[in-house]
Amino acid sequence: MILSAVPTNVVIQLADIHKTYHTGEVDVHAVRGVSLDIAPGEFVAIMGSSGSGKSTLMNMIGCLDRPTSGSYFLDGIDVSTLDREQRAKIRNDKIGFVFQGFNLLSRTTAQENVEMPMLYNRHRVPAHEQSTRAIRSLELVGLADRADHKPNQLSGGQQQRVAIARALVNQPSLLLADEPTGNLDSQTSIEIMGVFQKLNDAGITIVMVTHELDVARYTKRMIILRDGKILTDERVSARSNAEEELKKLRRAQEAVKLA
């Protein structure tokens, strides 16, 4: 089946999305009538407590699952009724994923890890272009000089940067990040949010799931879910700037050293 796109000015369009899980005689309503649009170039945080539906919603946005009812257009393509194979193609072509666990292959270099998604790209990328794209993606996250390093030669923050570069290599319409700072210390978390802010400033659309309000404040828009419904959807006021936060932190560290 050839998937055709309808021209649109939004990357994500959800209309009355429901997701119900049937467990024995009990129906679990994980998502209840969610509707939202996300435009190109937005940086959105999805928040909510355990059981709020944020992970279920993220799985549907990422084409890892499909809704029980409602419609979902991704970059103009109606993906809400696609089968497993079609969703896999959409994921590979349109979406880059960043997870809490870095999910890097331990015996391969940073560059080889970044090249991995291109091996599954239905539009076969020539070998020389794979290398060029991988280095370009590593440059975007400031790690081109570590291209030949293996994961055990990199810090946690550097490993997450490699994972972000891997997510970018197929030039997706959307970058999805699921708790991307969950395994990182405070300073490294700010550094990673700085990477996301720079990517977003370059026009990349990012949707991030997080339970940390401090992390969400680096985004531009915050959506809070409760009981499978949108509780609030608003612009982030007093948005945090990672570059400025790092400068403050380093000044404080220097002051401690001199004291």
DRENTOR-972370 format. One record per residue (C-alpha): residue number from 0; residue in three letters; chain; z negated, x negated, y. Coordinates in steps of 0.05 Angstrom, whole numbers, always signed. Each point is the difference from the previous one (the first is absolute). Layout:
N
NUM; ALA; A; Z; X; Y
...
//
This chain:
259
0; MET; A; +0; +0; +0
1; ILE; A; +19; -27; +69
2; LEU; A; -55; +13; +51
3; SER; A; +27; +19; +68
4; ALA; A; -40; -4; +64
5; VAL; A; -3; +52; +55
6; PRO; A; -1; -32; +70
7; THR; A; -71; +4; +28
8; ASN; A; -43; -31; +53
9; VAL; A; -61; -5; -46
10; VAL; A; -15; -46; -58
11; ILE; A; -49; +47; -34
12; GLN; A; +2; +75; +3
13; LEU; A; -50; +40; -41
14; ALA; A; +2; +76; +1
15; ASP; A; -56; +41; -31
16; ILE; A; -13; -51; -55
17; HIS; A; -47; +21; -57
18; LYS; A; -22; -40; -60
19; THR; A; -39; +33; -56
20; TYR; A; -24; -35; -63
21; HIS; A; -13; +41; -62
22; THR; A; -58; -27; -40
23; GLY; A; -17; +45; -58
24; GLU; A; -17; +69; +29
25; VAL; A; -15; -28; +69
26; ASP; A; +51; -8; +56
27; VAL; A; -14; -57; +49
28; HIS; A; +32; +12; +68
29; ALA; A; +7; -72; +25
30; VAL; A; +46; +14; +59
31; ARG; A; +2; +68; +34
32; GLY; A; +58; +16; +46
33; VAL; A; +9; -67; +37
34; SER; A; +56; -2; +51
35; LEU; A; +15; -60; +44
36; ASP; A; +56; -42; +29
37; ILE; A; -1; -75; +8
38; ALA; A; +53; -30; +46
39; PRO; A; +33; -68; -5
40; GLY; A; -44; -55; +28
41; GLU; A; -66; +36; -8
42; PHE; A; -63; -34; -28
43; VAL; A; -43; +53; -33
44; ALA; A; -67; -3; -35
45; ILE; A; -18; +53; -51
46; MET; A; -76; +6; -9
47; GLY; A; -48; +44; -39
48; SER; A; -59; -3; -46
49; SER; A; +6; -3; -76
50; GLY; A; +32; +64; -23
51; SER; A; +33; +15; +67
52; GLY; A; +70; -6; -29
53; LYS; A; +22; -63; +36
54; SER; A; +18; -38; -64
55; THR; A; +38; +60; -28
56; LEU; A; +37; +7; +66
57; MET; A; +16; -74; +1
58; ASN; A; +28; +4; -71
59; MET; A; +46; +56; +20
60; ILE; A; +23; -36; +63
61; GLY; A; +13; -61; -43
62; CYS; A; +41; +40; -50
63; LEU; A; -50; -18; -55
64; ASP; A; -13; +75; -10
65; ARG; A; +32; +64; +24
66; PRO; A; -31; +62; +31
67; THR; A; -15; +64; -37
68; SER; A; +33; +37; +57
69; GLY; A; +26; -14; +70
70; SER; A; +55; -47; +23
71; TYR; A; +1; -74; +15
72; PHE; A; +56; -36; +35
73; LEU; A; -1; -76; +2
74; ASP; A; +50; -31; +48
75; GLY; A; +40; +64; -3
76; ILE; A; +1; +6; -76
77; ASP; A; -34; +59; -34
78; VAL; A; -42; -36; -52
79; SER; A; -49; +56; -18
80; THR; A; +39; +22; -61
81; LEU; A; +27; -67; -25
82; ASP; A; -11; -22; -71
83; ARG; A; -36; -64; -21
84; GLU; A; +62; -44; +0
85; GLN; A; +24; +25; +68
86; ARG; A; -69; -10; +31
87; ALA; A; +0; -72; -27
88; LYS; A; +67; -13; +36
89; ILE; A; -27; +29; +65
90; ARG; A; -63; -42; -5
91; ASN; A; +39; -63; -10
92; ASP; A; +51; +15; +56
93; LYS; A; -43; +33; +52
94; ILE; A; -73; -20; -8
95; GLY; A; -40; -65; +1
96; PHE; A; -70; +2; -30
97; VAL; A; -61; -41; +17
98; PHE; A; -63; +9; -42
99; GLN; A; -73; -19; +3
100; GLY; A; +11; -47; -59
101; PHE; A; +55; -48; +18
102; ASN; A; +35; +8; -67
103; LEU; A; +34; -68; +3
104; LEU; A; +27; -36; -62
105; SER; A; -47; -59; -9
106; ARG; A; +51; -49; -29
107; THR; A; +54; +10; +52
108; THR; A; +6; -26; +71
109; ALA; A; -8; +42; +63
110; GLN; A; +75; +1; +8
111; GLU; A; +12; +22; -72
112; ASN; A; -52; +55; +8
113; VAL; A; +36; +25; +62
114; GLU; A; +67; -2; -35
115; MET; A; -25; +44; -57
116; PRO; A; +18; +69; +29
117; MET; A; +72; -22; +9
118; LEU; A; +8; -9; -75
119; TYR; A; -8; +76; -7
120; ASN; A; +43; +19; +60
121; ARG; A; +58; +44; -23
122; HIS; A; +43; -33; +53
123; ARG; A; +0; -68; -33
124; VAL; A; -19; -54; +50
125; PRO; A; +35; -68; -12
126; ALA; A; -46; -58; -18
127; HIS; A; +12; -38; +65
128; GLU; A; -15; +62; +41
129; GLN; A; -64; +12; -40
130; SER; A; -26; -68; +22
131; THR; A; +21; +12; +72
132; ARG; A; -33; +68; +3
133; ALA; A; -64; -25; -33
134; ILE; A; -8; -57; +50
135; ARG; A; +15; +48; +58
136; SER; A; -54; +48; -25
137; LEU; A; -50; -58; -7
138; GLU; A; +17; -21; +72
139; LEU; A; -17; +71; +24
140; VAL; A; -71; -8; -27
141; GLY; A; -7; -73; +21
142; LEU; A; +3; -31; -69
143; ALA; A; +68; -33; -6
144; ASP; A; -35; -68; -6
145; ARG; A; -36; +25; -62
146; ALA; A; +62; +25; -37
147; ASP; A; -9; -49; -58
148; HIS; A; -75; +13; -9
149; LYS; A; -27; +40; -58
150; PRO; A; -52; +54; +11
151; ASN; A; -59; -44; -22
152; GLN; A; +20; -48; +56
153; LEU; A; -6; +54; +53
154; SER; A; -59; +34; +33
155; GLY; A; -11; +75; -9
156; GLY; A; +30; +14; +69
157; GLN; A; +61; -43; -17
158; GLN; A; +9; +36; -66
159; GLN; A; +0; +67; +37
160; ARG; A; +52; -27; +48
161; VAL; A; +44; -18; -59
162; ALA; A; -10; +71; -26
163; ILE; A; +21; +28; +68
164; ALA; A; +62; -46; +0
165; ARG; A; +17; +26; -70
166; ALA; A; -5; +71; +26
167; LEU; A; +48; -16; +56
168; VAL; A; +54; -37; -38
169; ASN; A; +42; +61; -19
170; GLN; A; +0; +21; +74
171; PRO; A; -34; +67; -12
172; SER; A; -2; +59; +47
173; LEU; A; -75; +6; -11
174; LEU; A; -58; -47; -15
175; LEU; A; -58; +31; -38
176; ALA; A; -66; -36; -1
177; ASP; A; -57; +23; -45
178; GLU; A; -67; -29; +23
179; PRO; A; +35; -67; +17
180; THR; A; -64; -32; +27
181; GLY; A; -46; +25; -55
182; ASN; A; -7; -68; -34
183; LEU; A; -4; -42; +64
184; ASP; A; -56; -24; +45
185; SER; A; -6; +25; +72
186; GLN; A; +39; -56; +34
187; THR; A; +56; +0; -52
188; SER; A; +4; +76; +6
189; ILE; A; +13; -7; +75
190; GLU; A; +53; -53; -14
191; ILE; A; +36; +47; -49
192; MET; A; -4; +57; +50
193; GLY; A; +31; -47; +50
194; VAL; A; +58; -11; -48
195; PHE; A; +9; +76; -6
196; GLN; A; -2; +9; +75
197; LYS; A; +54; -53; +11
198; LEU; A; +43; +32; -54
199; ASN; A; -9; +68; +32
200; ASP; A; +16; -29; +69
201; ALA; A; +66; -23; -32
202; GLY; A; +15; +72; -18
203; ILE; A; -25; +6; -72
204; THR; A; -31; +67; -18
205; ILE; A; -68; -8; -34
206; VAL; A; -45; +51; -34
207; MET; A; -67; -27; -22
208; VAL; A; -56; +31; -41
209; THR; A; -69; -27; +19
210; HIS; A; -72; +24; -2
211; GLU; A; -20; -49; +55
212; LEU; A; +0; +29; +71
213; ASP; A; +1; -71; +30
214; VAL; A; +64; -14; -38
215; ALA; A; +31; +67; +18
216; ARG; A; -10; -16; +74
217; TYR; A; +55; -53; -4
218; THR; A; +51; +54; -14
219; LYS; A; +31; +48; +50
220; ARG; A; -14; +67; -33
221; MET; A; -58; +23; -44
222; ILE; A; +5; +58; -50
223; ILE; A; -66; +22; -32
224; LEU; A; +1; +42; -63
225; ARG; A; -54; +44; -28
226; ASP; A; +4; +43; -63
227; GLY; A; +75; -12; -4
228; LYS; A; +15; +23; +70
229; ILE; A; +12; -36; +66
230; LEU; A; -65; +3; +40
231; THR; A; +25; -39; +60
232; ASP; A; +65; -34; +20
233; GLU; A; -3; -38; +66
234; ARG; A; +21; -62; +36
235; VAL; A; -48; -59; -3
236; SER; A; -35; -9; +66
237; ALA; A; -27; -69; +20
238; ARG; A; +44; -31; -54
239; SER; A; -25; -67; -26
240; ASN; A; +45; -61; +11
241; ALA; A; -5; -49; -57
242; GLU; A; +23; -60; +41
243; GLU; A; -54; +12; +53
244; GLU; A; -53; +13; -53
245; LEU; A; +15; -66; -34
246; LYS; A; -4; -37; +67
247; LYS; A; -69; +30; +13
248; LEU; A; -23; -17; -71
249; ARG; A; +24; -73; +6
250; ARG; A; -34; -8; +68
251; ALA; A; -65; +25; -30
252; GLN; A; +7; -48; -59
253; GLU; A; +12; -58; +48
254; ALA; A; -61; +20; +41
255; VAL; A; -43; -1; -63
256; LYS; A; +26; -70; -17
257; LEU; A; -17; -26; +69
258; ALA; A; -69; +31; +2
//
